[in-house]
Amino acid sequence: MAEDTSLEAALARLFNTPSGLKAASWITLTGGTRLFSAGDESDHLYLLRSGRMGVFRHDDDHQGLHLIGVIKPGEPVGEMSLIADTPHTSTVIALRDCELMVLPKADFLKAIEAAPDVLLALSKQMIERARSGTPREGRRHNTPNVFAFFALNDIIVRPLVERIAEQVRALGYRVALLDKDHHGTGADVFAEAEANNDYVLHVAEKPESHWRLLSSRQVDHTFWIADARHHSQRPHSDPARLPASTLNLEDSQLLDPLGLQRAPDLILIQAQEADGRKVIAHTRDWLDAFKPARWFHVGEHSLPDAARLARIVTGHSIGVVFSGGGARAFSHIGAVQALREAHVPIDFICGSSMGAIVGGCVALDWSDAEIDTHIREAFVMSSPLDDVTFPFVALTGGRKVDQRLEAHFGDVLIEDLPLPFFCLSSNLTSGTIKVHKSGRLRQALRASISLPGVMPPVVEDDQVLVDGAVMRSFPALMMRNSHLGTVIGVDVTRAKGIDPKSVHVPKSLPTWFLKGDWRKGPPIVSILMRSATITTAADLEQSRLACDLLIIPEPEGVEIREWHAYDLAVESGYQTSVQSLAQLEHPVTQLRKLGISLHPNIPAFTPDDSFLTPPRPEKLKYTLKPQGVTLPRFLKGPKKPQPKL
Ligand SMILES: Nc1ncnc2c1ncn2[C@@H]1O[C@@H]2COP(=O)(O)O[C@H]2[C@H]1O
């Protein structure tokens, strides 16, 4: 009989050699315990026997850890650093109660001399894992699939979780719902549910604390659900009083056993108006009290919201990223129109600079007509940059921009937006990227568009904040880290460079005024804008790689301060998006899962070239790039019968 060459078999042989057996030991870890941290010295090889472990890496902005993969029974842990002889590449935390076999480094090295096939199998696994941690990875087969939905206050959550399960089924997956009736029916019930289904959802109401405790140690990720509709349902904003006021002690321990590292998500049930719009307020209190990783506003009976949660759970969600680019960023408005027309759902949205402004409009759930009206009034009908002043800190006073942002975005807070949103600014005080995930939207947007020298910076908490595009014009990688689904990027940063004509000193000042050219600002504005936002080639390439669908509108003739070229830019964004969507052979929601990306064939970005010799905006051709495509089980063949759970 042919020898089993799988990694699992090879590892079993390794641990079963006489020296392996003698040296190996067993350890158990309770869900939530850290096995080791990135950077720790590597001294053992582990083999996971039962449970599940999460592999975490630091975010780009060092503001938290994000999950890059999960380790399942039969798989090794810590092999990368042992083989490469480096410290551990990532942090590994038990997502559930785990049992592991442990082999000291010296014994591992000795044992593989006798079993070289193990090294080969391990190397293959390493390559696959290393790929899955890169920006544009192949199919993520090791993604979480067991989720908990726990009620945080007196709302009954089961109907909502059933609706989510229905939507997961509608995507073609097999799903099981486990509730308190499965408590005490034996540990096998969990393994069986996982073996027979693609997704397992655990549900617990508020009083079901024993079941919740057991369940929380069997799942990959937890969503807490709270009724946020009534004033009385608000948590006390003083975290010290939290356990006494809304939770019992056990809840508070379960909420965040590892600090922020394994922070759960929070689903807030919001009231809805007759037209379906949500009435959202006081989210800040919930964030202060529970410190969730992400939060979602959901209507109790809303089917679209249940569908959104189903996409988020299964990695079918869509995150849209808008680059900066001054007036060229109006192209994003056309892209939104094309995506909506094609029924592409937008579940997460982010942007930098003018891309943040358009992203903010989408996160507010404005219709195409509303976006058009607000942006025209705020930025097109008269230039926001014509309040030229004596340049103590900037060429313009910034007051017009302030007034317009206030008129159009009011006092809404980012955390109260119907859709998850973040935007970036560049912190000149600390030299770091600031990610605005909460706080007053208009202030974050003002910081995100404050080009140094053109508009006065924003000073917040003693930090000087300027245009996000100075440090990161296209935050696609951050979006990729914030959800498991597809990333659609619309990038207009490949600006035509600067047109030499636009930096000529006007021949006649009176003509310059009479023709109204002064409204765009003097030519120095173009130079400042271009200099401040000339993203490095490597950074931009990296960001583009993070997109599953990359859309690059080429609004011909639209220069970054050409506010009046609004219609041209919108049309270009619309047409390019329609074309790129038409090239797709798979639903856009599945691109990341299938490991397929669609990128236009564009020459590598070189700032010098684009600055001096504007690249031709010739028609872009798109290429489909399969990344080791493996069809999900539901596309392959008949399903196994649904277990009766
Ligand atoms: N993408 C991934 N998926 C699953 N496991 C991983 C992934 N990346 C790293 N690992 C594991 O996490 C471990 C972190 O420490 P090591 O670098 O020693 O070895 C690594 C692998 O065992």
The ligand as a Gaussian input file, in Angstrom:
#p B3LYP/6-31G(d) Opt

LIG

0 1
 N       -1.276000      32.012000       7.735000
 C       -1.093000      31.086000       8.661000
 N       -2.029000      30.134000       8.872000
 C       -1.874000      29.213000       9.824000
 N       -0.780000      29.149000      10.617000
 C        0.193000      30.054000      10.451000
 C        0.091000      31.072000       9.468000
 N        1.191000      31.826000       9.533000
 C        1.944000      31.319000      10.535000
 N        1.365000      30.248000      11.074000
 C        1.821000      29.435000      12.221000
 O        1.979000      30.373000      13.294000
 C        3.281000      30.203000      13.800000
 C        3.885000      31.437000      14.395000
 O        5.173000      31.077000      14.852000
 P        6.210000      30.435000      13.801000
 O        6.660000      31.514000      12.917000
 O        7.206000      29.688000      14.547000
 O        5.332000      29.381000      12.974000
 C        4.085000      29.811000      12.560000
 C        3.175000      28.788000      11.966000
 O        3.194000      27.592000      12.693000

